[in-house]
């Protein structure tokens, strides 16, 4: 993400791209705030399922509270 001035503010790095079924998916995602020191926030995806059936009750207001 860039500021209107063109300065880089935030960066997302995708790595360990793997084919899962018919999709390509990153197994590691790093979000970095370029204005701060540090490594950023790292997401590691060890396991993922696509097109999984989800029961409708999961998305009710009561269940989401």
C-alpha positions in Angstrom: 0.0 0.0 0.0 1.3 3.4 -1.0 0.6 6.9 0.4 -0.6 9.5 -2.1 2.9 10.8 -2.1 4.1 7.5 -3.5 5.8 6.4 -0.3 5.5 2.7 0.5 3.5 2.2 3.7 2.8 -1.5 3.9 3.9 -4.6 2.1 2.6 -8.2 1.8 5.0 -11.0 0.9 3.6 -14.3 -0.3 5.9 -17.4 -0.4 6.0 -21.1 -0.4 3.4 -21.1 -3.2 1.9 -24.6 -3.5 -0.7 -26.1 -5.8 -3.6 -27.4 -3.7 -6.1 -29.2 -6.0 -6.6 -26.8 -8.9 -5.5 -23.7 -7.0 -2.2 -22.1 -6.3 -2.0 -20.9 -2.7 0.8 -19.3 -0.5 1.7 -21.3 2.6 3.4 -18.3 4.1 2.2 -14.7 4.2 4.1 -11.8 5.8 2.4 -8.4 6.4 5.0 -5.6 7.1 4.4 -2.0 8.1 7.2 -0.2 6.4 7.1 2.7 8.8 7.9 0.5 11.8 10.9 -1.7 12.7 10.4 -5.4 13.1 9.6 -8.5 11.2 5.9 -7.8 10.7 3.1 -10.3 11.1 3.6 -13.8 9.7 0.9 -16.3 8.8 1.8 -19.9 8.2 -0.8 -22.1 6.6 -0.1 -25.7 7.5 -3.5 -27.1 6.4 -6.4 -25.7 4.3 -9.5 -27.1 2.8 -11.4 -25.5 -0.1 -15.1 -25.9 -1.0 -15.8 -27.4 2.5 -19.5 -27.6 3.3 -20.3 -25.3 6.3 -23.6 -25.6 8.2 -25.8 -22.6 8.0 -26.2 -22.2 11.7 -22.5 -21.2 12.0 -23.4 -17.8 10.5 -26.4 -17.0 12.7 -26.2 -14.0 15.0 -26.3 -16.2 18.0 -23.4 -18.3 16.8 -21.3 -15.4 15.8 -21.5 -13.7 19.2 
